[in-house]
């Protein structure tokens, strides 16, 4: 897998995780999710996705 494909998939996972965290936060607390928490959710989602893609690339 090319590096730009890994990057694209990782960015997509980050956006989906941030969006999902924002929706869940809004449902739970009825206020917008602070941006630093959305960024943290996206960043934490990116780590396993990047490692999974790296592991798939080795096989």
C-alpha distance matrix in Angstrom:
0.0 3.8 6.6 8.4 6.5 6.9 10.3 11.2 10.8 12.7 15.3 15.8 16.5 18.8 20.7 21.2 22.4 24.8 26.1 26.8 28.4 30.6 31.7 32.6 34.4 36.4 37.3 38.5 40.3 40.9 39.8 36.7 34.1 34.4 31.5 30.9 30.5 28.0 26.0 26.3 25.1 22.0 21.3 21.9 19.6 16.7 17.1 16.4 13.5 11.8 12.9 11.9 8.2 8.8 10.8 8.6 6.1 9.6 10.9
3.8 0.0 3.8 5.5 5.3 6.5 8.8 10.1 11.0 12.5 14.5 15.6 16.9 18.6 20.3 21.5 22.8 24.6 26.1 27.3 28.8 30.6 32.0 33.2 34.7 36.5 37.9 39.1 40.6 41.0 39.6 36.3 33.7 33.7 30.6 30.1 30.1 27.6 25.2 25.9 25.2 21.8 21.0 22.2 20.2 16.9 17.6 17.7 14.8 12.5 14.3 14.1 10.3 10.5 13.4 11.9 9.1 12.2 14.2
6.6 3.8 0.0 3.8 5.4 5.1 6.1 8.6 10.0 10.5 12.2 14.2 15.3 16.4 18.4 20.0 21.0 22.4 24.3 25.7 26.8 28.5 30.3 31.4 32.6 34.6 36.2 37.2 38.4 38.9 37.3 33.9 31.2 30.9 27.6 26.9 27.2 24.9 22.3 22.9 22.6 19.2 18.0 19.6 18.0 14.4 15.1 15.9 13.3 10.4 12.7 13.4 9.9 9.8 13.3 12.8 10.3 13.1 15.7
8.4 5.5 3.8 0.0 3.8 5.4 5.0 6.0 8.6 9.7 10.4 12.1 14.2 15.1 16.4 18.3 19.8 20.9 22.4 24.2 25.5 26.8 28.5 30.1 31.3 32.9 34.6 35.9 37.0 37.2 35.5 32.0 29.6 29.4 26.1 25.8 26.3 23.6 21.2 22.4 22.0 18.3 17.7 19.8 17.9 14.5 16.1 17.1 14.0 11.9 14.8 15.2 11.8 12.6 16.1 15.2 13.2 16.4 18.6
6.5 5.3 5.4 3.8 0.0 3.8 5.4 5.0 6.2 8.5 9.8 10.5 12.3 14.2 15.4 16.5 18.3 20.0 21.1 22.5 24.2 25.8 27.1 28.5 30.1 31.6 33.0 34.5 35.9 36.1 34.8 31.4 29.1 29.4 26.3 26.2 26.1 23.2 21.3 22.4 21.3 17.7 17.6 19.1 16.7 13.7 15.4 15.6 12.2 10.8 13.6 13.1 9.6 11.4 14.3 12.7 11.4 15.0 16.6
6.9 6.5 5.1 5.4 3.8 0.0 3.8 5.5 5.3 6.1 8.6 9.9 10.6 12.3 14.3 15.4 16.4 18.3 20.0 21.0 22.3 24.3 25.8 26.8 28.3 30.2 31.6 32.7 34.1 34.7 33.4 30.1 27.4 27.6 24.6 24.1 23.8 21.3 19.2 19.7 18.7 15.4 14.8 16.0 13.7 10.6 11.8 12.1 8.9 7.0 9.9 9.9 6.6 8.3 11.5 10.7 9.7 13.1 15.1
10.3 8.8 6.1 5.0 5.4 3.8 0.0 3.8 5.5 5.1 6.1 8.5 9.8 10.4 12.3 14.2 15.2 16.4 18.3 19.9 20.9 22.5 24.3 25.6 26.7 28.5 30.3 31.3 32.4 32.8 31.2 27.8 25.2 25.0 21.8 21.4 21.5 18.9 16.6 17.6 17.1 13.5 12.9 14.8 13.0 9.6 11.5 12.8 9.9 8.0 11.6 12.3 9.7 11.0 14.5 14.2 13.2 16.4 18.7
11.2 10.1 8.6 6.0 5.0 5.5 3.8 0.0 3.8 5.4 5.2 6.1 8.6 9.9 10.6 12.3 14.2 15.4 16.5 18.3 19.9 21.2 22.6 24.3 25.7 27.1 28.7 30.2 31.4 31.4 30.0 26.6 24.3 24.6 21.5 21.7 21.7 18.6 16.8 18.3 17.3 13.6 14.0 16.0 13.6 10.9 13.6 14.4 11.0 10.3 13.9 13.8 11.2 13.5 16.5 15.5 15.0 18.5 20.2
10.8 11.0 10.0 8.6 6.2 5.3 5.5 3.8 0.0 3.8 5.5 5.0 6.2 8.6 10.0 10.6 12.2 14.3 15.4 16.4 18.2 20.0 21.1 22.4 24.1 25.7 27.0 28.4 29.9 30.2 29.2 26.0 23.6 24.3 21.6 21.6 20.9 17.9 16.6 17.5 15.8 12.4 13.1 14.3 11.3 9.1 11.7 11.7 8.0 8.4 11.7 10.9 8.8 11.8 14.2 13.1 13.4 16.9 18.2
12.7 12.5 10.5 9.7 8.5 6.1 5.1 5.4 3.8 0.0 3.8 5.4 5.1 6.2 8.7 9.9 10.5 12.3 14.2 15.3 16.3 18.3 20.0 21.0 22.3 24.3 25.7 26.7 28.1 28.7 27.3 24.2 21.4 21.7 19.0 18.5 17.9 15.3 13.5 14.1 12.8 9.4 9.5 10.9 8.4 5.6 8.4 9.2 6.1 6.1 9.8 10.1 8.8 11.2 13.8 13.7 14.1 17.1 19.0
15.3 14.5 12.2 10.4 9.8 8.6 6.1 5.2 5.5 3.8 0.0 3.8 5.4 5.0 6.2 8.6 9.8 10.5 12.3 14.2 15.2 16.5 18.4 19.9 20.9 22.5 24.4 25.6 26.6 26.8 25.2 21.8 19.4 19.5 16.5 16.7 16.5 13.5 11.7 13.3 12.3 8.5 9.4 11.7 9.6 7.3 10.8 12.3 9.6 9.7 13.4 13.9 12.5 14.8 17.6 17.4 17.6 20.7 22.6
15.8 15.6 14.2 12.1 10.5 9.9 8.5 6.1 5.0 5.4 3.8 0.0 3.8 5.4 5.2 6.2 8.6 9.9 10.6 12.2 14.2 15.4 16.6 18.3 19.9 21.2 22.6 24.3 25.6 25.6 24.5 21.2 19.1 20.0 17.4 18.1 17.3 14.0 13.2 14.8 12.8 9.5 11.4 13.0 10.1 9.0 12.6 13.1 10.0 11.3 14.8 14.2 13.1 16.0 18.3 17.5 18.3 21.6 22.9
16.5 16.9 15.3 14.2 12.3 10.6 9.8 8.6 6.2 5.1 5.4 3.8 0.0 3.8 5.5 5.1 6.0 8.5 9.9 10.4 12.0 14.1 15.3 16.3 18.0 19.9 21.0 22.2 23.8 24.3 23.4 20.5 18.0 19.0 16.8 17.0 15.6 12.6 12.0 12.7 10.3 7.4 9.3 10.0 6.6 6.4 9.9 9.9 7.3 9.5 12.5 12.0 11.8 14.8 16.6 16.3 17.6 20.6 21.8
18.8 18.6 16.4 15.1 14.2 12.3 10.4 9.9 8.6 6.2 5.0 5.4 3.8 0.0 3.8 5.5 5.2 6.1 8.5 9.9 10.5 12.2 14.3 15.3 16.3 18.2 20.0 20.9 22.0 22.6 21.1 18.0 15.2 15.8 13.3 13.3 12.3 9.3 8.3 9.4 7.6 4.1 6.4 8.1 5.9 5.7 9.4 10.7 9.1 10.6 13.7 14.1 14.1 16.5 18.6 18.9 19.9 22.7 24.3
20.7 20.3 18.4 16.4 15.4 14.3 12.3 10.6 10.0 8.7 6.2 5.2 5.5 3.8 0.0 3.8 5.5 5.2 6.1 8.5 9.9 10.6 12.3 14.2 15.3 16.5 18.4 19.9 20.9 20.8 19.4 16.1 14.0 15.0 12.5 13.6 12.8 9.2 9.1 11.3 9.3 6.4 9.5 11.4 9.2 9.4 13.2 14.3 12.3 14.0 17.2 17.3 16.9 19.6 21.8 21.6 22.6 25.6 27.0
21.2 21.5 20.0 18.3 16.5 15.4 14.2 12.3 10.6 9.9 8.6 6.2 5.1 5.5 3.8 0.0 3.8 5.5 5.1 6.0 8.5 9.8 10.6 12.2 14.1 15.3 16.5 18.2 19.8 19.8 19.1 16.3 14.3 16.1 14.4 15.6 13.8 10.4 11.3 12.6 9.7 7.7 11.1 11.9 9.0 10.3 13.8 13.9 12.0 14.5 17.3 16.7 16.8 19.9 21.5 21.0 22.6 25.6 26.5
22.4 22.8 21.0 19.8 18.3 16.4 15.2 14.2 12.2 10.5 9.8 8.6 6.0 5.2 5.5 3.8 0.0 3.8 5.5 5.1 6.0 8.5 9.9 10.5 12.0 14.1 15.3 16.3 17.8 18.6 17.8 15.2 12.6 14.2 12.8 13.3 11.0 8.1 9.2 9.6 6.2 5.3 8.7 8.8 6.4 8.8 11.8 12.1 11.2 13.9 16.2 16.0 16.9 19.6 20.9 21.1 22.9 25.5 26.6
24.8 24.6 22.4 20.9 20.0 18.3 16.4 15.4 14.3 12.3 10.5 9.9 8.5 6.1 5.2 5.5 3.8 0.0 3.8 5.5 5.1 6.1 8.7 10.0 10.4 12.2 14.3 15.3 16.1 16.5 15.1 12.1 9.4 10.8 9.2 10.2 8.4 4.9 6.6 8.2 5.7 5.0 8.7 9.8 8.7 10.5 13.6 14.8 14.1 16.1 18.8 19.1 19.7 22.1 23.9 24.2 25.7 28.3 29.7
26.1 26.1 24.3 22.4 21.1 20.0 18.3 16.5 15.4 14.2 12.3 10.6 9.9 8.5 6.1 5.1 5.5 3.8 0.0 3.8 5.5 5.1 6.3 8.7 9.9 10.6 12.4 14.3 15.3 15.0 14.1 11.3 9.7 12.0 11.0 13.0 11.1 7.7 10.1 11.8 9.2 8.6 12.4 13.3 11.6 13.5 16.8 17.5 16.3 18.7 21.4 21.1 21.6 24.4 26.0 25.9 27.5 30.3 31.4
26.8 27.3 25.7 24.2 22.5 21.0 19.9 18.3 16.4 15.3 14.2 12.2 10.4 9.9 8.5 6.0 5.1 5.5 3.8 0.0 3.8 5.4 5.1 6.1 8.5 9.8 10.6 12.2 14.1 14.4 14.3 12.3 10.6 13.4 13.2 14.5 11.8 9.1 11.8 12.4 9.1 9.6 13.2 13.0 11.1 13.8 16.7 16.6 15.9 18.8 21.0 20.4 21.4 24.4 25.4 25.4 27.4 30.0 30.8
28.4 28.8 26.8 25.5 24.2 22.3 20.9 19.9 18.2 16.3 15.2 14.2 12.0 10.5 9.9 8.5 6.0 5.1 5.5 3.8 0.0 3.8 5.5 5.2 6.0 8.5 9.9 10.4 11.8 12.8 12.3 10.3 7.8 10.4 10.7 11.6 8.4 6.6 9.7 9.8 6.8 8.6 11.8 11.5 10.7 13.7 16.1 16.6 16.6 19.3 21.2 21.2 22.5 25.1 26.2 26.7 28.6 31.0 32.1
30.6 30.6 28.5 26.8 25.8 24.3 22.5 21.2 20.0 18.3 16.5 15.4 14.1 12.2 10.6 9.8 8.5 6.1 5.1 5.4 3.8 0.0 3.8 5.5 5.1 6.1 8.6 9.9 10.4 10.4 9.4 7.0 5.3 8.5 9.2 11.2 8.8 6.7 10.3 11.4 9.3 10.6 13.9 14.4 13.8 16.3 19.0 19.9 19.6 22.0 24.3 24.4 25.3 27.9 29.3 29.6 31.4 33.9 35.1
31.7 32.0 30.3 28.5 27.1 25.8 24.3 22.6 21.1 20.0 18.4 16.6 15.3 14.3 12.3 10.6 9.9 8.7 6.3 5.1 5.5 3.8 0.0 3.8 5.4 5.1 6.2 8.6 10.1 9.6 9.9 8.6 8.3 11.9 12.9 15.0 12.4 10.3 13.9 14.8 12.1 13.3 16.8 16.8 15.7 18.5 21.2 21.4 20.9 23.7 25.9 25.5 26.5 29.4 30.5 30.5 32.5 35.1 35.9
32.6 33.2 31.4 30.1 28.5 26.8 25.6 24.3 22.4 21.0 19.9 18.3 16.3 15.3 14.2 12.2 10.5 10.0 8.7 6.1 5.2 5.5 3.8 0.0 3.8 5.4 5.1 6.1 8.5 9.5 10.4 10.0 9.0 12.5 14.0 15.4 12.1 11.0 14.6 14.5 11.7 13.8 16.9 16.1 15.3 18.6 20.8 20.7 20.8 23.8 25.5 25.1 26.6 29.3 30.1 30.3 32.7 35.0 35.7
34.4 34.7 32.6 31.3 30.1 28.3 26.7 25.7 24.1 22.3 20.9 19.9 18.0 16.3 15.3 14.1 12.0 10.4 9.9 8.5 6.0 5.1 5.4 3.8 0.0 3.8 5.4 5.1 5.8 7.2 7.3 7.1 6.0 9.4 11.7 13.0 9.9 9.7 13.4 13.4 11.5 14.0 16.8 16.3 16.3 19.4 21.5 22.0 22.4 25.1 26.8 26.9 28.5 30.9 31.8 32.4 34.5 36.8 37.8
36.4 36.5 34.6 32.9 31.6 30.2 28.5 27.1 25.7 24.3 22.5 21.2 19.9 18.2 16.5 15.3 14.1 12.2 10.6 9.8 8.5 6.1 5.1 5.4 3.8 0.0 3.8 5.5 5.4 4.6 5.4 5.8 6.8 10.6 12.9 15.1 12.6 11.9 15.7 16.4 14.5 16.5 19.6 19.5 19.2 22.1 24.5 25.1 25.1 27.7 29.7 29.6 30.9 33.5 34.6 34.9 37.0 39.4 40.4
37.3 37.9 36.2 34.6 33.0 31.6 30.3 28.7 27.0 25.7 24.4 22.6 21.0 20.0 18.4 16.5 15.3 14.3 12.4 10.6 9.9 8.6 6.2 5.1 5.4 3.8 0.0 3.8 5.9 5.7 8.3 9.6 10.4 14.1 16.4 18.2 15.3 14.7 18.4 18.7 16.3 18.4 21.6 21.0 20.3 23.5 25.8 25.8 25.9 28.9 30.6 30.1 31.6 34.4 35.1 35.3 37.6 40.0 40.6
38.5 39.1 37.2 35.9 34.5 32.7 31.3 30.2 28.4 26.7 25.6 24.3 22.2 20.9 19.9 18.2 16.3 15.3 14.3 12.2 10.4 9.9 8.6 6.1 5.1 5.5 3.8 0.0 3.8 6.1 8.4 10.3 10.4 13.6 16.4 17.6 14.5 14.7 18.4 18.0 16.0 18.7 21.4 20.5 20.4 23.8 25.6 25.6 26.3 29.2 30.6 30.4 32.2 34.7 35.3 35.9 38.3 40.4 41.1
40.3 40.6 38.4 37.0 35.9 34.1 32.4 31.4 29.9 28.1 26.6 25.6 23.8 22.0 20.9 19.8 17.8 16.1 15.3 14.1 11.8 10.4 10.1 8.5 5.8 5.4 5.9 3.8 0.0 3.8 5.5 8.2 9.0 11.7 15.0 16.4 13.8 14.6 18.2 18.1 16.7 19.5 22.1 21.5 21.9 25.1 26.9 27.5 28.1 30.8 32.3 32.5 34.2 36.5 37.4 38.1 40.3 42.4 43.4
40.9 41.0 38.9 37.2 36.1 34.7 32.8 31.4 30.2 28.7 26.8 25.6 24.3 22.6 20.8 19.8 18.6 16.5 15.0 14.4 12.8 10.4 9.6 9.5 7.2 4.6 5.7 6.1 3.8 0.0 3.8 7.0 9.2 12.2 15.3 17.4 15.3 15.4 19.1 19.7 18.3 20.5 23.4 23.4 23.4 26.3 28.6 29.2 29.4 32.0 33.9 34.0 35.3 37.9 39.0 39.4 41.4 43.8 44.8
39.8 39.6 37.3 35.5 34.8 33.4 31.2 30.0 29.2 27.3 25.2 24.5 23.4 21.1 19.4 19.1 17.8 15.1 14.1 14.3 12.3 9.4 9.9 10.4 7.3 5.4 8.3 8.4 5.5 3.8 0.0 3.8 6.5 9.0 12.1 14.4 12.9 13.1 16.6 17.6 16.8 18.9 21.5 22.0 22.4 24.9 27.3 28.4 28.6 30.8 32.9 33.3 34.5 36.8 38.2 38.8 40.6 43.0 44.3
36.7 36.3 33.9 32.0 31.4 30.1 27.8 26.6 26.0 24.2 21.8 21.2 20.5 18.0 16.1 16.3 15.2 12.1 11.3 12.3 10.3 7.0 8.6 10.0 7.1 5.8 9.6 10.3 8.2 7.0 3.8 0.0 3.8 6.3 8.8 11.6 10.5 10.1 13.4 14.9 14.3 15.9 18.6 19.5 19.8 22.0 24.6 26.0 25.9 27.9 30.3 30.8 31.7 34.0 35.6 36.2 37.7 40.2 41.7
34.1 33.7 31.2 29.6 29.1 27.4 25.2 24.3 23.6 21.4 19.4 19.1 18.0 15.2 14.0 14.3 12.6 9.4 9.7 10.6 7.8 5.3 8.3 9.0 6.0 6.8 10.4 10.4 9.0 9.2 6.5 3.8 0.0 3.8 6.2 8.4 6.8 6.6 10.1 11.2 10.7 12.6 15.1 15.9 16.5 18.8 21.1 22.6 22.8 24.7 26.9 27.7 28.7 30.8 32.4 33.2 34.7 37.1 38.6
34.4 33.7 30.9 29.4 29.4 27.6 25.0 24.6 24.3 21.7 19.5 20.0 19.0 15.8 15.0 16.1 14.2 10.8 12.0 13.4 10.4 8.5 11.9 12.5 9.4 10.6 14.1 13.6 11.7 12.2 9.0 6.3 3.8 0.0 3.8 5.6 5.5 6.6 8.9 10.1 11.0 12.7 14.5 15.7 17.0 18.8 20.9 22.9 23.3 24.7 27.0 28.2 29.1 30.9 32.8 33.8 35.1 37.3 39.2
31.5 30.6 27.6 26.1 26.3 24.6 21.8 21.5 21.6 19.0 16.5 17.4 16.8 13.3 12.5 14.4 12.8 9.2 11.0 13.2 10.7 9.2 12.9 14.0 11.7 12.9 16.4 16.4 15.0 15.3 12.1 8.8 6.2 3.8 0.0 3.8 5.4 5.0 6.1 8.5 9.9 10.6 12.1 14.1 15.4 16.5 18.8 21.2 21.3 22.3 24.8 26.2 26.8 28.4 30.6 31.6 32.5 34.9 36.9
30.9 30.1 26.9 25.8 26.2 24.1 21.4 21.7 21.6 18.5 16.7 18.1 17.0 13.3 13.6 15.6 13.3 10.2 13.0 14.5 11.6 11.2 15.0 15.4 13.0 15.1 18.2 17.6 16.4 17.4 14.4 11.6 8.4 5.6 3.8 0.0 3.8 5.5 5.1 6.1 8.7 9.9 10.3 12.1 14.2 15.2 16.9 19.5 20.2 20.9 23.1 24.9 25.7 26.9 29.1 30.5 31.4 33.4 35.6
30.5 30.1 27.2 26.3 26.1 23.8 21.5 21.7 20.9 17.9 16.5 17.3 15.6 12.3 12.8 13.8 11.0 8.4 11.1 11.8 8.4 8.8 12.4 12.1 9.9 12.6 15.3 14.5 13.8 15.3 12.9 10.5 6.8 5.5 5.4 3.8 0.0 3.8 5.3 4.9 6.1 8.6 9.7 10.4 12.2 14.2 15.8 17.8 18.7 20.1 22.0 23.4 24.6 26.1 27.8 29.2 30.5 32.5 34.4
28.0 27.6 24.9 23.6 23.2 21.3 18.9 18.6 17.9 15.3 13.5 14.0 12.6 9.3 9.2 10.4 8.1 4.9 7.7 9.1 6.6 6.7 10.3 11.0 9.7 11.9 14.7 14.7 14.6 15.4 13.1 10.1 6.6 6.6 5.0 5.5 3.8 0.0 3.8 5.4 5.1 6.3 8.6 9.9 10.7 12.4 14.8 16.7 16.9 18.4 20.7 21.8 22.6 24.5 26.4 27.3 28.6 30.9 32.7
26.0 25.2 22.3 21.2 21.3 19.2 16.6 16.8 16.6 13.5 11.7 13.2 12.0 8.3 9.1 11.3 9.2 6.6 10.1 11.8 9.7 10.3 13.9 14.6 13.4 15.7 18.4 18.4 18.2 19.1 16.6 13.4 10.1 8.9 6.1 5.1 5.3 3.8 0.0 3.8 5.4 5.1 6.0 8.5 9.8 10.5 12.7 15.3 15.5 16.2 18.7 20.3 20.9 22.3 24.6 25.8 26.6 28.8 31.0
26.3 25.9 22.9 22.4 22.4 19.7 17.6 18.3 17.5 14.1 13.3 14.8 12.7 9.4 11.3 12.6 9.6 8.2 11.8 12.4 9.8 11.4 14.8 14.5 13.4 16.4 18.7 18.0 18.1 19.7 17.6 14.9 11.2 10.1 8.5 6.1 4.9 5.4 3.8 0.0 3.8 5.4 5.0 6.0 8.5 9.8 11.1 13.5 14.6 15.5 17.3 19.1 20.3 21.5 23.3 24.9 26.0 27.8 29.9
25.1 25.2 22.6 22.0 21.3 18.7 17.1 17.3 15.8 12.8 12.3 12.8 10.3 7.6 9.3 9.7 6.2 5.7 9.2 9.1 6.8 9.3 12.1 11.7 11.5 14.5 16.3 16.0 16.7 18.3 16.8 14.3 10.7 11.0 9.9 8.7 6.1 5.1 5.4 3.8 0.0 3.8 5.5 5.2 6.2 8.7 10.5 12.0 12.8 14.6 16.4 17.4 18.8 20.5 22.0 23.2 24.8 26.8 28.5
22.0 21.8 19.2 18.3 17.7 15.4 13.5 13.6 12.4 9.4 8.5 9.5 7.4 4.1 6.4 7.7 5.3 5.0 8.6 9.6 8.6 10.6 13.3 13.8 14.0 16.5 18.4 18.7 19.5 20.5 18.9 15.9 12.6 12.7 10.6 9.9 8.6 6.3 5.1 5.4 3.8 0.0 3.8 5.5 5.1 6.2 9.1 11.0 10.7 12.1 14.6 15.7 16.4 18.3 20.2 21.1 22.3 24.6 26.5
21.3 21.0 18.0 17.7 17.6 14.8 12.9 14.0 13.1 9.5 9.4 11.4 9.3 6.4 9.5 11.1 8.7 8.7 12.4 13.2 11.8 13.9 16.8 16.9 16.8 19.6 21.6 21.4 22.1 23.4 21.5 18.6 15.1 14.5 12.1 10.3 9.7 8.6 6.0 5.0 5.5 3.8 0.0 3.8 5.4 5.1 6.7 9.6 10.1 10.6 12.8 14.7 15.5 16.6 18.7 20.2 21.1 23.1 25.3
21.9 22.2 19.6 19.8 19.1 16.0 14.8 16.0 14.3 10.9 11.7 13.0 10.0 8.1 11.4 11.9 8.8 9.8 13.3 13.0 11.5 14.4 16.8 16.1 16.3 19.5 21.0 20.5 21.5 23.4 22.0 19.5 15.9 15.7 14.1 12.1 10.4 9.9 8.5 6.0 5.2 5.5 3.8 0.0 3.8 5.4 5.6 7.6 9.3 10.5 11.7 13.3 15.1 16.2 17.6 19.3 20.8 22.4 24.3
19.6 20.2 18.0 17.9 16.7 13.7 13.0 13.6 11.3 8.4 9.6 10.1 6.6 5.9 9.2 9.0 6.4 8.7 11.6 11.1 10.7 13.8 15.7 15.3 16.3 19.2 20.3 20.4 21.9 23.4 22.4 19.8 16.5 17.0 15.4 14.2 12.2 10.7 9.8 8.5 6.2 5.1 5.4 3.8 0.0 3.8 5.6 6.2 6.6 8.9 10.6 11.3 12.8 14.7 16.0 17.1 18.8 20.8 22.4
16.7 16.9 14.4 14.5 13.7 10.6 9.6 10.9 9.1 5.6 7.3 9.0 6.4 5.7 9.4 10.3 8.8 10.5 13.5 13.8 13.7 16.3 18.5 18.6 19.4 22.1 23.5 23.8 25.1 26.3 24.9 22.0 18.8 18.8 16.5 15.2 14.2 12.4 10.5 9.8 8.7 6.2 5.1 5.4 3.8 0.0 3.8 5.8 5.2 6.0 8.5 9.9 10.5 12.1 14.1 15.3 16.4 18.5 20.5
17.1 17.6 15.1 16.1 15.4 11.8 11.5 13.6 11.7 8.4 10.8 12.6 9.9 9.4 13.2 13.8 11.8 13.6 16.8 16.7 16.1 19.0 21.2 20.8 21.5 24.5 25.8 25.6 26.9 28.6 27.3 24.6 21.1 20.9 18.8 16.9 15.8 14.8 12.7 11.1 10.5 9.1 6.7 5.6 5.6 3.8 0.0 3.8 5.5 5.3 6.3 8.6 10.1 10.7 12.3 14.3 15.5 16.9 19.1
16.4 17.7 15.9 17.1 15.6 12.1 12.8 14.4 11.7 9.2 12.3 13.1 9.9 10.7 14.3 13.9 12.1 14.8 17.5 16.6 16.6 19.9 21.4 20.7 22.0 25.1 25.8 25.6 27.5 29.2 28.4 26.0 22.6 22.9 21.2 19.5 17.8 16.7 15.3 13.5 12.0 11.0 9.6 7.6 6.2 5.8 3.8 0.0 3.8 5.5 5.0 5.9 8.5 9.7 10.3 12.1 14.0 15.3 16.9
13.5 14.8 13.3 14.0 12.2 8.9 9.9 11.0 8.0 6.1 9.6 10.0 7.3 9.1 12.3 12.0 11.2 14.1 16.3 15.9 16.6 19.6 20.9 20.8 22.4 25.1 25.9 26.3 28.1 29.4 28.6 25.9 22.8 23.3 21.3 20.2 18.7 16.9 15.5 14.6 12.8 10.7 10.1 9.3 6.6 5.2 5.5 3.8 0.0 3.8 5.5 5.1 6.2 8.5 9.8 10.5 12.2 14.4 15.9
11.8 12.5 10.4 11.9 10.8 7.0 8.0 10.3 8.4 6.1 9.7 11.3 9.5 10.6 14.0 14.5 13.9 16.1 18.7 18.8 19.3 22.0 23.7 23.8 25.1 27.7 28.9 29.2 30.8 32.0 30.8 27.9 24.7 24.7 22.3 20.9 20.1 18.4 16.2 15.5 14.6 12.1 10.6 10.5 8.9 6.0 5.3 5.5 3.8 0.0 3.8 5.5 5.2 6.1 8.6 9.9 10.5 12.6 14.8
12.9 14.3 12.7 14.8 13.6 9.9 11.6 13.9 11.7 9.8 13.4 14.8 12.5 13.7 17.2 17.3 16.2 18.8 21.4 21.0 21.2 24.3 25.9 25.5 26.8 29.7 30.6 30.6 32.3 33.9 32.9 30.3 26.9 27.0 24.8 23.1 22.0 20.7 18.7 17.3 16.4 14.6 12.8 11.7 10.6 8.5 6.3 5.0 5.5 3.8 0.0 3.8 5.4 4.9 6.1 8.6 9.7 10.7 12.9
11.9 14.1 13.4 15.2 13.1 9.9 12.3 13.8 10.9 10.1 13.9 14.2 12.0 14.1 17.3 16.7 16.0 19.1 21.1 20.4 21.2 24.4 25.5 25.1 26.9 29.6 30.1 30.4 32.5 34.0 33.3 30.8 27.7 28.2 26.2 24.9 23.4 21.8 20.3 19.1 17.4 15.7 14.7 13.3 11.3 9.9 8.6 5.9 5.1 5.5 3.8 0.0 3.8 5.4 5.0 6.1 8.5 10.0 11.2
8.2 10.3 9.9 11.8 9.6 6.6 9.7 11.2 8.8 8.8 12.5 13.1 11.8 14.1 16.9 16.8 16.9 19.7 21.6 21.4 22.5 25.3 26.5 26.6 28.5 30.9 31.6 32.2 34.2 35.3 34.5 31.7 28.7 29.1 26.8 25.7 24.6 22.6 20.9 20.3 18.8 16.4 15.5 15.1 12.8 10.5 10.1 8.5 6.2 5.2 5.4 3.8 0.0 3.8 5.4 5.1 6.1 8.8 10.3
8.8 10.5 9.8 12.6 11.4 8.3 11.0 13.5 11.8 11.2 14.8 16.0 14.8 16.5 19.6 19.9 19.6 22.1 24.4 24.4 25.1 27.9 29.4 29.3 30.9 33.5 34.4 34.7 36.5 37.9 36.8 34.0 30.8 30.9 28.4 26.9 26.1 24.5 22.3 21.5 20.5 18.3 16.6 16.2 14.7 12.1 10.7 9.7 8.5 6.1 4.9 5.4 3.8 0.0 3.8 5.5 5.1 6.5 9.2
10.8 13.4 13.3 16.1 14.3 11.5 14.5 16.5 14.2 13.8 17.6 18.3 16.6 18.6 21.8 21.5 20.9 23.9 26.0 25.4 26.2 29.3 30.5 30.1 31.8 34.6 35.1 35.3 37.4 39.0 38.2 35.6 32.4 32.8 30.6 29.1 27.8 26.4 24.6 23.3 22.0 20.2 18.7 17.6 16.0 14.1 12.3 10.3 9.8 8.6 6.1 5.0 5.4 3.8 0.0 3.8 5.4 5.3 6.9
8.6 11.9 12.8 15.2 12.7 10.7 14.2 15.5 13.1 13.7 17.4 17.5 16.3 18.9 21.6 21.0 21.1 24.2 25.9 25.4 26.7 29.6 30.5 30.3 32.4 34.9 35.3 35.9 38.1 39.4 38.8 36.2 33.2 33.8 31.6 30.5 29.2 27.3 25.8 24.9 23.2 21.1 20.2 19.3 17.1 15.3 14.3 12.1 10.5 9.9 8.6 6.1 5.1 5.5 3.8 0.0 3.8 5.5 5.5
6.1 9.1 10.3 13.2 11.4 9.7 13.2 15.0 13.4 14.1 17.6 18.3 17.6 19.9 22.6 22.6 22.9 25.7 27.5 27.4 28.6 31.4 32.5 32.7 34.5 37.0 37.6 38.3 40.3 41.4 40.6 37.7 34.7 35.1 32.5 31.4 30.5 28.6 26.6 26.0 24.8 22.3 21.1 20.8 18.8 16.4 15.5 14.0 12.2 10.5 9.7 8.5 6.1 5.1 5.4 3.8 0.0 3.8 5.5
9.6 12.2 13.1 16.4 15.0 13.1 16.4 18.5 16.9 17.1 20.7 21.6 20.6 22.7 25.6 25.6 25.5 28.3 30.3 30.0 31.0 33.9 35.1 35.0 36.8 39.4 40.0 40.4 42.4 43.8 43.0 40.2 37.1 37.3 34.9 33.4 32.5 30.9 28.8 27.8 26.8 24.6 23.1 22.4 20.8 18.5 16.9 15.3 14.4 12.6 10.7 10.0 8.8 6.5 5.3 5.5 3.8 0.0 3.8
10.9 14.2 15.7 18.6 16.6 15.1 18.7 20.2 18.2 19.0 22.6 22.9 21.8 24.3 27.0 26.5 26.6 29.7 31.4 30.8 32.1 35.1 35.9 35.7 37.8 40.4 40.6 41.1 43.4 44.8 44.3 41.7 38.6 39.2 36.9 35.6 34.4 32.7 31.0 29.9 28.5 26.5 25.3 24.3 22.4 20.5 19.1 16.9 15.9 14.8 12.9 11.2 10.3 9.2 6.9 5.5 5.5 3.8 0.0
